[in-house]
Amino acid sequence: MARKARQRISYVLPLANSNGHRLGVNSLAVDPAGILYSAGRDGLICSWDLGFSPQSQDESETQQAKSVHKKQVQAHTHWVNDIILTHNNQCVASCSSDLTVKLWRPENAFNESPQTIGHHSDYVKCLVAPRDGAAGWVASGGLDRKIRIWDLEGKGEILNIDVKDEGTNPKGSVYALAHGGGVLASGGPESIVRIWDPRTGGAVTKFVGHTDNIRAILVSEQGDYILTASSDTTIKLWSVAGARCLHTLSMHNDSVWSLFSSHPRLDIFHSSDRAGLVAKTDVRNVKEIDEGLCVAVCQEHEGVRKVVSSGNYIWTTTSSSGIKRWRDVDTNGEVVRPPVSMSGRPHAASTASARPRGAIVNPGMTRQPQIPIASILRHSSTSPLPTNVRDTDAVTIYSVTSARQASLSGVMMDGDTGITIPVNDYPAETIVGQDGLIKHFLLNDRRRVLTLDTAGTVVMWDLIRCKPIKLYGKRDLEDVAAEVNSVETVANWCQVDTRTGQLAVVLEENYCFDAEMYADDIDPTSGIEYRDDQRVNLGKWVLRYLFANLIELEIKNDEKYRAIVQRAKAERKTVRRDNAPLGIMIPETTVSATDTMPSSSTPRASAFPQTPNMYIGLATPGPYSHPSIPLPTDIPPNASTTSTSTSITTTAATDDESNTPIRTSMQAPSTDYFSTAPTNSASEAATSPAAVDPHLEATGGLFGKLRSFGSKKHRTDSVAANAAKIAAVADEAKPPSDTELVTEPVFDDTLGGMIKKMRLEYASSTCDQIPTKITPSGVIETPHITLPRNTAIIIQEDKPDSGGVADLYRGTVGGLGHEADVALLEAKAPAWLGDVLLLNKIPLKDTIKISFILQPWQDRLPSINLAQDTRLNANRMLRARRIMAYISERLPIEHYPEGAIVPPAAGVPTDGAPPKHVEPSLKPEDWLELLCHEQLVPMNMTLATLKGHVWKNAGDVMIYFRRKDWREVSERQKEPENATEHERESQPVKSKDQLESHIEAHEDLDGVTATKDD
């Protein structure tokens, strides 16, 4: 059976307001008007004002210009993998790992958020649009092995190209796209360049030659040449017309990640690799590619993910949050020889002598920057040295390229150039990014988390209140976690990630309501009085105040709707005729005695309020487990099975949850298979439609009517009339057709569907004043907290056939007060969220219990169990103090210290109740203590924590109990046997304060562990 789509709720804890990226930048786009666009792993798209026009030739203007942050938008909830400019550079198209393709209009006066124009079923890796910038479509490729073409006006998908060849190509993921001259080129892990017709989606041809993933593609303006870069460290030039590889360039020594060219024929292009090298290649006016020039422009400290060029500068991005601007290399410049050759001899010719005599050059050429010979890269390790050195006496006019090539040839013939040294040592400008979160550590209480950012700073966060708690500075994350982590075991109720540089918390229906905490651990200064065992569900608590504004609006809308329904009912009453019946009387259904028999699992009433599922039950079925078997009369008083003072009950763990007697194979059935059922039993009513049909009951059924039709008593009617009656009865006896069946309305499994169902019940209500069905949780169940208004809320859908989760809704805590957000939430939010927010209902799940055994320590107190080593079980959130109360109720009173509170269910001593010398004030936790593995158990420790951090085994937890003043009791038991009763009774009675001081006096002997010696 296929898995259904699941909706999940995420919220993102806000960081301090900052401009710029928090994590690595994946893509860049330059507007010639002087605006740089960037997109990164944090889901942001930023625009930067460069302060100059990239086409400007004014050196003073460009050198002093500084980029200024202009605008940014949280466009995606996952990494942004690529961006391009469309609509004549007025719009920015982006694709992301959140499966969406979006369009952002940064200069829109209404400041609208990016619009989703398309979806994939897996991560979207690349985008491409026609070069003219005015086309109305954009193409995207992703890991779903699809190329989809989208309409930029929001009209949806135009074309879908399947790269996987109907499942025969498992490596058909698309990592690179390019368009030009009416052809669309794609590449990916299959190492094949595929050419497509973007008008029809048909395959044109494919190029095979690379041996690894194709990471970048360029197509010439006319569509006749294609450049491809691959992880196999090579760049290949392909001829589309010739359907072959023209040349393989290997100037890089590592995986080539990016290509960029603004030249129509791709004669000039930039490339970058995983080692951080950025190279510029110029093959203009050469007969062979080997005769071209390749220069190392700059060297980054890590892999360059994207390189773009405009005017005299290039911009590069890496895994850091910053962006660097470098001065581009003018390949028209002269190649400079070193002043001294490697042999130690000075060169015979200077740079000027390398230029042919009489060559006509550009007047500005003498001012062009020079290119060091150490920055020259070979196109390939096997390519020969340039050989187009011309005879200077035979040539009178040379182009700049010819002069440059002659100089280069002469220099390189002198010997090896040695280690490559980039032209630029430092960038012209660095756009500094922000510090994003890169690592986290969830503490044991599941409410606090430690994070580490890119600057090495450790911060503690509160997941419930969505704010930072404490700053620890630049420290090791594991060291801080060891210092602040608590000894506590809490069920997992959320997932935490920092993939976008922020702390995101994910809640899913199947586990977000599993964790609880005790209310007295929240805030003792809140002034709210809680029960001793009051617990707060963490998932319900945080959801209650994430959607607090939504709840308020739904309550107001509910009041308006009920008022409309009540007014409509009142208007109908005024126009109703006087003798009209007020309603249809439905006879009461007769219920058999077995239907009203109480179940064995039905909770019994108690004199004190109880917390659901917080009781201790027998985990070992005994001879008196079934409720139909009476308990024997010789059970001792200290084996009481019920308790009202501490809401603890002892129940049998049976497989049968009903109270219906079980018939075994040895018992005879109540009736024989062929026996006749009694006719006067109300519980044996007929269940077939014919048995309850009033027409058939009146005449004894259809065949009864046929028999009556044939009798002589009813010959007064004509044959035709009788036949008509028979036909009418027969029609009534027929089962209704599918069109005649009245079916109940089906509602969507959304918040809106739940509200429609609720309003339908309002409309069918007969009450004059319709009571509301919206009952959100109160401050006792979910104590009031105020969350930051800019906390982001995201509703996502996880489909079984999808490679990721798709966003259904995104907003903020403060933005939920708008009607537009409410309408969208009602359409997208799951119904289980509505149940939690509006009806205070959480999905029912079986209570997780822990089995344990209670034994007296060293037999100093009597056993409290019905049988030796009886296994008990209880909710994993049960505190040790509740176990102490359970023990005290089953101990005989003679083992109580004087001044202890005696519960009603406590055992009665054989010699009558002891005299009360002081007012009872000692609670069970004041005079009892528990031990596990010879360690004292704190009274507020839960069973889950006890098993996970103290017991540390898979079996039943063995817990021992004893009195805190066991030493004094032991000393009294050693008194001379001939001491009179009067002497013993004359001993001073210890009050609660005296008993506590006595225990503190023996603290040095006890410590935190207990020994078996007296």
N, C-alpha and C positions, 0 to 999 in steps of 0.2 A: 504494500500500500504506500503510495507516494506521500511524502511529508507535506503537510500544509504550510502555507506561508505564515510566518510569525512576525508580529509587530513588537517592537521594543522601544522603550523610552530611554533617551540619553539626556544628560544635562552636563554642561561644561562650566567648570568653575572659572570665573573671570580673573584675568591677570590685571596688573596695573596698566593704565592707559599708556600705550606706546605706539609709535609710528615706525613702520617697517616690518620686515620679516623676523620671525622667531627661529625658523629652521632653514635648512638649505634651500636655495633658489634653483628651480628646475628649468625655467624657461624665461626668455627675454624677447621683447619686440620694441623696435625703435621707430618712432614717428619722426619723419624729417623735420617736422615743425618744432622739434626740440623737446619731446616728451618720451621718456623711457618707461615701458611697462614691464613689470616683473611678476612672476608667480612662483610659489614654492610649496614646500611640504606642509606648511601650516594652513593651507587652504586659502591663503590671502592672494589677492591681486592688488598690486600697488602701482601708482603712477608717480613719476618723478619729473620735476621741471629741471631740465639740464642747465638752464641759464644761458644757453647759446644755441645757435642753429648748427647742426652737424655739418652742413654744407658750407659754413662760413670759412673763409680763408684768413680771417683776422686772428693771428696767433695770440696777441695780447688779450683778446676777448675770451678765447677758449682756455687759455692757461689760468686765468683768474676765476673762471666760472666754477660754481659749486652747485651740485645737485641738491634740490630741495624737495622734501616730501610733499606731494600735492594732494593725494586722495588714496584711500584704500577701502576694500570691501571684502568681507568674509564670504567669498563666492561659493566655496565648497566645504564639505565636512571631512574631506580626506585630501591626500596629496593632489596638487594641480600638476599635471604632467606636461602640458603644452599650452601655449597661447599663440594666437596670430591676430593680425589686424585686418579688419574687413570694412566694407562700406566707406572706402576712401579714408581709412584710418580713423573713422569716427566710432567704430565699435571694436570691442575686444572679445573674441571667441576663445573659450577655454574648455579643456577636457580634464577629467579627474578620475581618480580611483574610486570615487563615490558613484560611478557608473553614469554620470551625466555629462552632457555637452551644454554649455551655457553661453549666453550672449550678454555682455555688459556694455552699456552706453555711458561712459564716464562723464561726458559733457551734457548729459540730460539735465534739464533744469529742475525736474521733479525728483532727482536723486534716487531713482528707482534701483531696486536690487537686481542682480543679474537674473535674466529670464532663462528658464530651462527650455531648450529647443529640441533635445533628443536624449534618449537613454540607450545604453548597452546593457547586456546581461553580465558583463565582467568589466574589469578595469579598462578605461579608455586611455590609450597611450599617446596618440598623435593626432594632429589636425593639419589640414591643408585647404587653401582656397585659391581661386585663380589669381594670377599676378596683377590683373588690372585693378583689383580691389573693389570693383563695382558690381561684381557678380552677386547673385542672390542666393548662393549656396555655400556650404562648407562641408567637407568630408572628414570623417573621423574613423579611426581604426583602433581596435583593442584586442584584449586577450580572449574575447569570445569568437575570434577568427572571422570577424565581419568587418566590412567597410560599408559605412552608412553615409549617405548624402542627405543633409538636412536643409530645409528651407529656412533662411535667416529671418523671415517674417513670422515664424512660429506656426507654419502650416504643417509641420511634421516631416516625416521621412519622405524623400523623393525617390531614393534608390537604395537597394540593399544588395551588396555583393558578397557572396559566400566564398571565403578563401579556403575553407576546409575541404572543398571538393566532396561534399556529401559524406563527410566523416572519414575519408581516406587520407586526410592530411592532418595528423594530430599536432603538428608543429606550425599550424597556419596562423598563429597569433601575429598581429600587425604591430610592429614597433616603429615603422617609419612610413611616411607618405610624402609624395611630391606630385605636382601637377604642372603641365606646360605643354603648349602646342596641341591641346586637345587629347592628351594622354594622361593617364593616372598611373603612377608607379608605387608599388608597395614592397616592403621587405620585413623580415622577421627571423625567428629562430630556425626556420627551414633553410636559410642561407640561399634562397632563390629570390631573384628580382622578378616580380610579376608585373606585367603591363596590362592595363584595363582601359576599356572605352567608357568614360564617365557618363556618356549619354545613354548607353544601353546596359552597361554592367557586364558586357561580354569580355572574355579574355582575349588579348591581342597576341602576346607572346610572353616568353619568360627567359631570363638569363641565368645560367648556372656557372658558377666560378668561385664564389666565396665558400669558405669552409667553416664559418661561424655566424653568429647572429648579425644581421644587418641592422645597424643602429641609426643611420641617416642616409637620406637620398635627396639629390637635386636633379631637376629636369630643366633643360635649356628652354628659352622662350619659344623656339620653334618646335620643340619636342623631338629634335633629332639626336641629342646627346643626353646621357644620364651619368651622373656621378654617384657612386655608392660608397659608404664607409662601413666597415665591419669590425667586429671584435677579433677577427683574425689579423689585425694590425695593418690591413691594406686598404687602399682607396682605388677603386676601379673606374675607368672611363669606358662607357658602352656606346656603341652606335646603334640607334634604333633601326635605321634603314638597313644596315648591314647585319643586324642581329648578332653582334659579336663584341667581344671585349677588345678595345683598342689598346689599352695600356693599363698596367698595374703599378701603382705608386706605393712605395714602402718607406716613406720618410719617417714614419712613426714606428716606435719600438713597443707600443702597447695598444690596447684596444682603442679604436677610434670612435669617439662618442658623438661628435658634432661636426656638421658642415654648414657653411654659410657662403652665399655668393649673391651679389646683385648684378653681376655681369650677364648680359643676354645669352652669351654663348658659353658661359662658365669658364672663361679663360682666366679669370682671377677668382680665387676662392680661399677661404680660411678653413682650417681644420683643427680639432683639439682631441686630446686623448686622455686616457685614464691616468697617465703619469703626470699630467699637468702641462704638457707642452702645447703651445698654440703656434701653428705654422701658417704662413701665407705663401701661396703658389701662384706664379704668373707665367702663363704659357702663350702670351700674345706674340704674334708675328714670328713664330718658330715653325720649322717644318716637322720636327719631332718633339715629343713631350720631354725627352731627356735634355733638350736644349733650353728648356724653361728654367726659371729661377724659383727656388724654394728657400724661404728665410724663416728662422726661428724668431717669432715676434716677442714672446714672453714665456716665462715658466712659472706656473703656480705650484704650491706645495702639495696639492691634492688634485684629484681628477677634475677636469673642466667639463661640466655637464652641458653647457651651452655657450656658444660664441656668436655674437652678432657684430656687424660693422656698419658704420655710417660716417661718411666724410673722412676725416683724418683720424678717427678713433675706433677702437673696438671695445666691447664690454664682455666680461666673462663672469660665470657663476660656478660655484663649487658647492660642496656639502655644507659650507658655512652660510650664515644668514646675510653676509655682506655681498656687495657687487663692486667689481673693480673696473675702472676705465683706464685703458692703455692707449698710448699713441701708436697709431698704425705705422707700418713701414712703407715708405714710398719705394716701390720696386723700380722706379725710373732712376733712382740714385746710383752713384758710382760704387763699385765694390772696392774697398780699401785694402791694400796689401799691408801686411805688418812691416814696421820699419826695418826689422832685421829678419832675415830668413832663418829657418830652423838650422841651417848649417853654420850660422853665425856671420854669413856674408851679407852686406847691404845689397838690397835689390838694385839692379841696374836701371830699372825704369820706375818712374813715379806713377802716380795715378793719372796725371795729365798725359804722360807719354804713352799710356795704354790706349788713349783715344786716337784713332787714325787721323793722320794729318789731312787737313782740308775738309774734314767732316763738318757738315752743317748741323748744328745742334740748336735746341731751344735756348733763347737768351737767358731764361731763368734756370737753365740746367746747372749752371755753376753754383747756384745756391741750394740745390737739392741736397738732402741729407745723405751722408755716406753710409754704406752697408759694410760692416766688418766681415772679413772673410771667414772668421770663426763662427758667424751666425748662419752660414750657408749650409743647407741640408741637401744631401743627395736624394734624388727621386727614388733610387733603389740601390741596394748594395752591389748589384751586378751591372748596373748601367755604366757605359763608358764615359770618360770625361768628354766634355763638349769639344767638338772638333771644327766648329765653324769659324775658326780664326782666319780672317781674310787678309789678303796681301794689301798692305796699306798703300803701296804705290799704284796698285791697279784699280783702286776704288777712290772716287772723288767725293761721293755723297753717301753718308751713312745715316741710318736711323738711330734713334736713341737706343733701341733694343740691340741693334748690331754692335754699337759701341760698347754697351754694357756686357754683351756676350764675349766680345774680344778680350775685354779686361778680365772677365771671370776666367776665361780659358787660360790666359797667361798666368794668372795667380795660382790656379789649381794645379797647373802642370809642375809647379815648383815642389810639390810634395803634399802630404796629407795635411788636412786642415786641423786635425786634432779634435779636442773636446768641443762640442757645440756650445756656444755662449749666446744666449738670446740678445736681441738688440736692446730691449728694455729691461733694466734691472729692477725698476720700481714702477708701480702704476701712477698715472697722472692724478687719479682720484679714487678714493675708496668710500663707497656708501656703506656706512656702518649699520649692521643689523642689531636686533635685540636678542636677549637671552631667552631661549625657550626650554621647556622641560623635556628631558631626554630619558629619564629613568625614574622609577617609583618603587616604593616598598610599602605594602599594606600591612598595618600593624594587627596584632591579634584581636583587638577589640572590634575590628572591621568598621570603625568609625573614623579613624585617623589614618593618614597616609603621609609618608615622607617622600619628597621629590628632590631630584638633582637636576639643575639646569646646565646649560652649555658653559656657564662661567664657573661651575663647580660649587655653587651655593646650595645648601640643603635647607628645605623649608618643610614644616609640618602643617598639614591642612586638615580641616574638619569637613568630612564628606556630608554631614547632615546640614550644617549651617553655611556651607559653601564659602568658606573664607579661610585664610591662613591663620595659624595659631601662634607659631613661634618660628623665628629665624635662627639657624644654627651656624650660618657663615659657611666658609669654604672648608668643609670637612668630608671625611669618607662616609658615604651613605650607610654602609654596613655598621660602622662604629656607632653612629648615632642611633641606628635601629636597636642595637644591643643595649644601649643605655635607656631608652624610653619605652621599649616594648613591655607589655604587661603579660602576666601569667593568666591567660584568659582564653577560652574557646568559644567562639561565636560562629554560628552557621554562615556560610557564604551567601550574601544577598545581592551582590553587585559585581560587575567587572570594571576594572580601572585600566585606562590606557593613556599614554602621552604621545600618540603618534603625530598629532598636529601641534606639538609644543605646549599644549594646555592639558589640564587634568580633566578627563572626561569619564563620567560614571554611567554605566550601561545597566538598565534594569529590564529583566524579562519576566514574563508572567510565571514561568515554571519554578523560579527560585527567589524572586525579589521579596517575597513575604516570609522567608524562612527564618530570618534573624530577629531576635528580640533582645531587649535590655530592660532592666528593672528601672522603674520610674524614679526611685530614690537615688539613682546614680546620675541623673540628668543634671539638675541644678538645684541644690538645697536652698538657694536664696529666692526661688521663684514664688514662694508663698502658697503653692498649691499643695493640699493635703492628699496624699495618695494612700491606698491600701498597702499593707506590708508586702503583698505579693503582686502589686500592680506592675504589669509589663507593657512596654511600648514596642510595637512592630516597626522596625526601622524603615522598611520599604513604604509602608502606608504613611508613616510620619513625614518622610521627605516628599512624597507625591502630594500629600495634602496641602503643602505650602508652596510647592512648585506651581500648582494650578489653583492657588487660592483665588485669584481674580476670575478665573473661569467658573469656579463654584459660585461666587457671588452673582455673576451674570446669569448663570443658569437658574439660580433661585429666583431672581427677578423675573426672568422669562417664564418660569413656572407659575409664579403668582399671576402674571398677566394672562396666561393661557387658562388657568383655572377660573379666573374672573370672567373670561369670555364664555367658557362653557356654562358656568352658573347663570350668567345673564341670558344665554340662549335657552336654557332649561326653563327659566322663569318666564320668558316670552312664550314658550310653547304651552305652559300651563294656562296662561291667560286666554289663549285661543282654543283650548280643549273644550269639547262639548261636555255638558253637565253630567250626562249619564255614562260617560266613557270610563271603562275600567282603568284603574291606576296602574295595573301591571298584570302579569301572568303568574298565577300561583303554581309553583312547581311542588309536587308532593315530596315529602322527605323520603330519602332513601333508607330502606331498612338495612341496618348493619348487623351482621352476626356477632355473636359473642366472641368469636375468635379474632375478629378484626379489631376489637377494643382491648384485647389482652395486652397488658404492658410488656415491653421487651425487657430482656434481662440486662440490656445495656443502657436502659433509660435511667438518667441520673435521678437520684432520690432527693427529696427536699431536705434542707439542712437549716439548723437554727441560725447559722452564720453565713454571710455571703461567701461564695466560693469563686475561685478563678478556674476557668475551664481547663481541663486536661492537667491540672496540677494536683494529682493524687498519686499515692503509692499503691500498686496492686500486686497480687501474687503472680509471679512469672512461671511458677511450677504448678501445673494442674494437680489438684489433690483429690482425695475421695469425696470431698464435699464441694466440688467446684460447681456442679450444676445447681441452679436455683430450685429445681423441683425436688432435690434431695434434702430433707431437713437436717440441720446440724444436730449432733448428739448433745445430750443434756449434761455430759460430764466434762465439757470444755472448761478449763480453768478461767478465772476472771481476767487474768492478765493476757488472755488471747482474744481480746475484743476485736471484732471485725469491722466495726464502724466507728467513725469519729465525727463529731460535730464541732469541736472546738478549733480544729486546725484544718478542716475541709479535706481530710485524708480519708479515703475509703479503700478497703481491701476487696478487690474483685477477682474473679476467676478468669483466666485467659482461656476462653473456649473458642472453638471455630464457629459455633452456632450463635449468631447474634439475636435470634428471635426466641420467643418464649413458647413456641409451638412444640408439643411433645414429639420426640423422634421415635419413629417406628423402625425397629431393627428387623432383620430377617427371621428372628425367632418369634416375633409377634404376629398374630393373625390380623389381616386387614379388617377395617371397620365394616365394610360391605363387600359382598361378592361381586365379581365382574358382571354377572347376569342378574343381579338382584334389582328390584324395582325401587327407585328412590321415592321417599314419602312425598305425597302431593301437598301436604299442608305446611311444609317447611319454607320459611321466608328466605332462607339462604340458598334454596335450590331453585331460584327463579330461572326461567328460560333465558338463554342468551342469544338465540338466533333472531334475526330481524322479524321473521314471520310470527314468532311467539309473542311479540309485543305490539304487533300492528293492530290498531283498534278495529279496523274493518274486518280483518281475518278473525279476531277474537269474537266478534259479534255473530259470525256465521259459521264458525268452526273451520276456518281456513278456506283456501281456494277450492279444494275438492269437496268441502262441505257445501259451498255454494252451488257447485255443479250437481251434487245430489239433491239439494233442495229445488234446483231448477227442474229436475226430472220428476218430482213428486206431484201427485194429483191435487194436493191442497192449494197449490199456488198456480192454478191454471187460469186465474182471472186476468192476468196480464197477457199481453200479446207476446208471441214468440220473438218478435223483433225487439220489444222492450226488454225482455229477459236477456236476450243475447247482448244487448247494449250494456246491461248491468254486469254481465259476466266479463265483457271486454274491459269495462272500467275497473273491476276488481283485479283482473289479471294485470292491467297496467300498473295498478298500485302495488301489486306484489313484486313487480320487476325491480331489480336493483337499479339505483340511479346511474345514469351515464356519467362519464368523466366531466362533461360540461355542466351536469346538474349538481355535482358534488359541491358542497359548500366547504371550502377549505379556509383554515385560519390564515391570516396574513403572515407573510414571511418578512422578517426584518433583517436588515444588514447587520453583520457582526461588527458594528461600529458604535461610537458614542451616539451618533445621530439616530441609528436604528434603535438603540435602547431608549432614547427620549421619545421616539415615535410610539414605541410600545407602551411607554408610561402614559402618554397622552391619550392613547386609545382606551386605556383603562379609565382615565378621567372621564372620557366621553360616555362610557357605559356605566358610570357610577350612578346610583339612585339617591345619593345623599344630597341634601340641600346645600350644605357647606362641604365641598370636596376637600378632604385632607390631603396635604402634600405628601408625596412619596420620597421627596429628596430629604435625606437625613445624613448629612456629612458627619464625620467624626468630631467629637468635642475635644476640649483642652485636656480632659483627663486621659483619653486614649492617645491623642497627638498634641502634646504641649506646644503652645504657640511659639513660633520662631519667625524671624524676619529675614528673608533671603535677599541677596543683592539683586537689584532690578535688572542688571545686565547679564544675569546668569542665563546662558543659552539653553533652550529646550529643543530637542530634536526627536521626532518620531520617525522610525525607520522600519522597513519591511525586509525580511530575510526570506527569499523565495528558494525553494529546493533546487531549481534549475539555474540559479544565479551564482556567479562567482563572488558576489559581495552583497552588501546591503544597500537598498535604495532609499533615499530620503523621501518621506511623505509630507513632512511639515518641519519648519524651522522657525523659531521665534525666541522671545525672551520672557522672563518672568514679568517684567513691567509691561511688555507689549500685549499680554493676554487680555487686557481690558478692552480691546477694540472688537467691535462686532464682526469685522472681516476675519479676524483670527478665530473667533468663536465658530463662525460658519465653516471655516476650513478644518478646524479641529473636529467638529461634529462629523465631517465627512471622512476624515482620515484616522482619527484616534480609535484604538480598539475598544470593544465593548467592555473588556475586563477593567480598563481604566475608568470607564464610567461607573461600573459597579463599586469600585473603591472610592471614587470621589463623591458620588452623589448618593449611593445607597449604603456606604460603609460596609461593603461585603468584599471579602478576599476569597480567592479560590480555596476550596476545601482540600486539605491534604491530610494524610495519616500522620498522627503525632509520633515523632521519633522518640523512642524511649530507651533507657539504659537499664540493664539488669544489674543488680547488686545483691550482696548478702550482708546482713547485719549480725554481728556476734559481739557478746560482751568481752571486753579486754581482760585477759587472764582470769576469766570467770568470776570477776569481782561483783558483777551484777547478774541477776537471773536472765535467761534467754527470753526474748519477747516473741519468738516465732511459734507457730502451731507445731511445726516439726523441725528437726535439726537441719540446718543448712537450707532453709526454705529460700528460694530465689524470689526477690522482689523486683519490680520495675517501676519506673516513673519517668515523667517528662525530663528531657535532658537539661531543661532550664531550672529544675528544682534546686533550691538552695539547701545548703547543709543545715541551716537553722530549722527548715521544715522537717528534715529527717530527725533532728533532735526532738522536735515537738511530737513526731510520730512515735519515737522511742518512749518519751515521758508518759504518753497516754497508755502505754502497755506495760509499764513497770508498776509493781505493787507499791502502794503508798508508803509502806515501811522503808522503802529505799529512797524516799524523797528527803532532801535536807529540810530542816525547819525553815519556814519562811517561803517555801516554794509554792507557786500557784498550782493548785491541783485541778486538772481539767476534769470535766464531767465524766469522761470515758475512762478515767484511770482505774486501775484495779483496786478493789476494796481489801484491806488487810484482814487477817483472820482475827485479830484481837481488837477490832474496832478502830475508829479514826483516832489519830494521835492528837494530843492537845495542842492548840495553837498558842504558842507563847508570844509570837510576833505577827504583825499583819503580813499576809502573803504578798511578796513583791518579786520573788525570783522567777524569771522566765526560764524555760528549758535551756536556752543558750547561756544562761548565767551559771548553771551548775552542771551542765553536761558538755562533753567534748568528744569529737570524733577523730579517729586515727586511720590512716591508710599508708601502708608501707612504712609504718612507724613515724609518720609525719602528722603533725597536728593539722586538721583541716579547718581553714577559716570559715566562720559561720555564713559568710555571704558567697562562698564558692559554690558554683553550680556543679551538677553531676557531669556535664560535658567537660568542664575544666578539670574536674577531679580525675576523670578517666584519661583525658588527653595529656595532662601535665604531671600527674602524680602516679596514677596506676600504670599507665603506659603499656598496657597489655590488651589483648583482644578478648580475654575472657570476662566473666562477671567480676565486678569490682568488689573486693572484700573490704568492708568497713567495720571497724571496731569502735565500741562506745564505752565510756567510763565517766565517773564523776570527776569534776575538777579537783575536789578535795579528797581524792582517793588516798593520799598519804595519811591524812588525819583520820579517815575512816579506818584505815589499816591499823593505826596506832590504838584507836579505841577498841578495836577487836582484840588487841593483845593485852588489855587490862586484866587484872586478876579476876578469876572467875568468882571469888568469894566477895567481890564488891557488891554492896546492896543496891537495890533498885533506887533507893532514896539518894545514895551518893552519886549515882549516875545522872539522876534527874536534876541534882543540884548544880550541875555544871552550867556555866553561863551559856546562854543561847547566842549564837552569832547572827547578827543581822546581815543584810546584803552588803553593806559597806565593809563590815568586818570580814565577811567571807572573801570579798575581792582583795582586801589587803593581805589576807592569809595566802591567797593564791600568788600574789605578787612576791611574797616573801620566799616562796619556793620556786620562783622563776629561774633562778640560777641552776636549780637541779633539773627543771623540765627543759628549758630552752625551747627549741622548735622541734625537737624529736623526742620520742619516748622510748624507754628501754623496757625489757621484760622483767628486770630485777626490781624487787621492792625497795 
